[in-house]
Amino acid sequence: MWKQRCDPVLHIDLRRWADLMLVAPLDANTLGKVASGICDNLLTCVIRAWDRSKPLLFCPAMNTAMWEHPITAQQVDQLKAFGYIEIPCVAKKLVCGDQGLGAMAEVETIVDKVRETLSQHDGVQHG
């Protein structure tokens, strides 16, 4: 926590430190906040301060009824308009017991997309 000028500011330090940001899962609440520019917690503050020359990937995950609501497509499109990369959700049996689209992409799919993005992104140090 900063107390005076020049003290570290965590969300700014994190944006500087990271080469890539992955938000997995991105729930409906946080999706709405990010699409609207709301930054009321550490995650949304880091996203709002994110260096858009660096990749930001997001993995939507929510109940099928929430996924199918018209506002969701608008919010996902807004994030993509910011230059963020969607790793699409998949259809399967959800935690709530419903069957349908809205489940987070499989871990292997996410890891593959992160690797692909890092390999394509210029100036990122690979370890």
N, C-alpha and C positions, 0 to 999 in steps of 0.2 A: 504494500500500500504506500503510495506516494504521500509525502507530507509537504514538500516544497519543490520549487522548480529544480529540474535536473535529476530528481529522484527517478528510479526506474518505474515505468508504467507497464504492467504485465501484458496487457493486450497488444501494446506496441512492440514490446520485446519479443513476444511470441511470433508476431507477423514478420519480424526481421529475422528471427532464428530459423523459421521453417522454409524449406524449398518447395513444399507442396502441402496443400491442406486437403484432408479427406474427412467428410462429415458422413458417418455411417453408424447408425441410421439417421436420416433426416426425417423427423416426424412432422405431422401436419402443423403443429403449433410453431415449431422453429421455422418451417418452410414459410409460413405466413409472416413471421417476424422478419426474416431475411428479405423476402420479396418486398416488404413494406419499408425496410430500412430501420426497423426497430432494433435497438441494441441495449437490452436490459440485463444481460448476463455476460459472463466471460466469453462464451462461444460466439454469441451474436456480436459482441464488441470486436473480437478478433476478425470475424468475417467482414464487418463493416470497415475495419481498418486494413483489410487485406490488400497486398500489393498485387494488382490485377495483371502484372506481367508474369506472375507465378501461377501455376495451375491450382484450381480449387475444384475438387470433385465432390459430388453429392449423391447419396443413395437414398432416394425417397422410400419410406416404409410407413404404411398406415393401413387401417381397415379399408376393405374394398369400397364401402359406401363413401368413405372420406376421399379415397382416390378418385372415384367417379364424379365427385361434386365438381361442377364447372369451374369454381375458383381455383381448384388444384392445378388444372392445365395452364391457367393464366399465370399462376405463381411459378410453376416450373419454367414456363416460357420466359418469365422475367429473370429468373436466375441465369438461364442460358443467354439472355440478352446482355447480362453483366459479363459474359465470357466464361461462366462456370460450366463444368462438364457433368452431364447427368449420366449416372450408371443406372439404367432403368430398373424399376421394380419388376417382380415376376409374379406369376399366378401359382398359388399352392394353398394348402390348408394353413390359415393364419392362427396366431396364438389364441385369438378369441374363439376359434372353432369354425369361423366362416371359411368358405372356399372361394378363392378368386384372386384377382390382381391386387397388388399392394404390398406383397412381402418384399423385404430387402433382397437385392441380388445375392447370389451365392458368394461365399467368401473367395473362392477361386476366381470367379469373374471379376470381383473387385480388385484382387491382388494383380491379376493380369492387366487390368486397365491402368492401375497405378504404375506398374512397370513400363507399360507402353507409353504412358504420358511422360514419365521421367526420361525415357530414352529419346523421346521426340523433343523435349524441352531444352533449348539451348541455355548454357550457362549454369545448369544445375550440377552440383557435385554428386557423383555416385560413389557409394561406399562399398 
